Structure formats: structure tokens, C-alpha cells
Amino acid sequence: MTEFERIYREYFRDVELYLRAICRDEHLAEELTEQVFFQALKALPKFRGDCDVRTWLCAMGRNAYLSHLRKARPVEDIDALDIPDPRKGIEEQLSDKDQALAVHRILHSLKEPYKEVFSLRVFGQLSFQDIGGLFGKTANWACVTYHRARQKIRDEMEESK
């Protein structure tokens, strides 16, 4: 078995589940997963091993998804959102459609990395460790960035009342 075959068998499902979590579209996730492994096949000789293979593949998946978004620029239907754990702070406000739209407007205007870290945590339900790995940072960095994003959203919500 080649190194690529081993990687494909071991990580295909993880990459696909990650992409399903961030793009919320099964067919798009499958297509992007295929793209990721095609890219990985070409890039494997250049992979230095500075990070976990799963992190490397998910970072390629994240980039493929962001490229797709830049090309497609879809309008997200707020009613179709499945908001996880609506029991805490900002997440609680997302359960009310009017509040959710206001939060999404604010989220859309946030600068990176706050917007993406918040989205990966709330909508993608990723751990701080995974988010930090995607950015090449620590779990602590991801946690701090997420809480700063929440505070920015909270502050904007207070100002708009």
C-alpha cells in the first residue's frame, strides 16, 4: 500500500465530515473532499510533516471551501440554519430568527480571523484544538479569538438596541 493510499483510507471520512460541518451541503462536501485528495496526491511529496496529516488535509478542505464561496457567492437562507447548542450567550440569540439575522449581519462584517473562528466553533462545532490547527496556531489562540469575536458581536448587538 502506498503512503497516499494509507492517508486516503485513514483520513477520507474525517475530511468529508469536516467539510460537511462547515459547508452544510452533502454533495458539495463530497465534491470538495475529492478535490482535497486530488490536491493531496500532487502535494504529498512537498508535505514537510510540520503538522498532523488530518490538519493539513482539513486546511486544504477549508481553502477549497473558501475558494468555492468566493466563486459562487451564495446567499445563505437564514431559515435553513441548524444552530447547535442554543443555550449560551450569542448562540442563544441565534435561536430567534430576527436576532439570528442581526447576529449574521454583524458576523458578516467582522474581520478575519474572528468571523471564521466563530463560525467554525458555532456552526462547524469544531474544538479549539482543531480550529487552532487549521490556522497553524494553538488551541488557546482559537479560544481567545472565539471569545473576542463573541464580545464584538455582543457589543454590536448592544449598540444596535
SULZI-V906986 format. One record per backbone hydrogen bond with DSSP energy under -1.0 kcal/mol. CO is the residue of the C=O (numbers start at 1). NH is the residue of the N-H. Records with the same first field share a line. If there is no record, write none. Layout:
# SULZI-V906986
CO: NH / NH
This chain:
# SULZI-V906986
2: 6
3: 7
4: 8
5: 9
6: 10
7: 11
8: 12
11: 15
12: 16
13: 17
14: 18
15: 19
16: 20
17: 21
18: 22
19: 23
20: 24
25: 29
26: 30
27: 31
28: 32
29: 33
30: 34
31: 35
32: 36
33: 37
34: 38
35: 39
36: 40
37: 41
38: 42
39: 43
40: 44
43: 46
44: 47
52: 56
53: 57
54: 58
55: 59
56: 60
57: 61
58: 62
59: 63
60: 64
61: 65
62: 66
63: 67
64: 68
65: 69
66: 70
67: 71
68: 72
69: 73
77: 80
78: 81
85: 87
88: 91 / 92
89: 93
90: 94
92: 95
93: 96
96: 100
97: 101
98: 102
99: 103
100: 104
101: 105
102: 106
103: 107
104: 108
105: 109
111: 115
113: 117
114: 118
115: 119
116: 120
117: 121
118: 122
119: 123 / 124
120: 126
127: 131
128: 132
129: 133
130: 134
131: 135
132: 137
138: 142
139: 143
140: 144
141: 145
142: 146
143: 147
144: 148
145: 149
146: 150
147: 151
148: 152
149: 153
150: 154
151: 155
152: 156
153: 157
154: 158
155: 159
156: 160
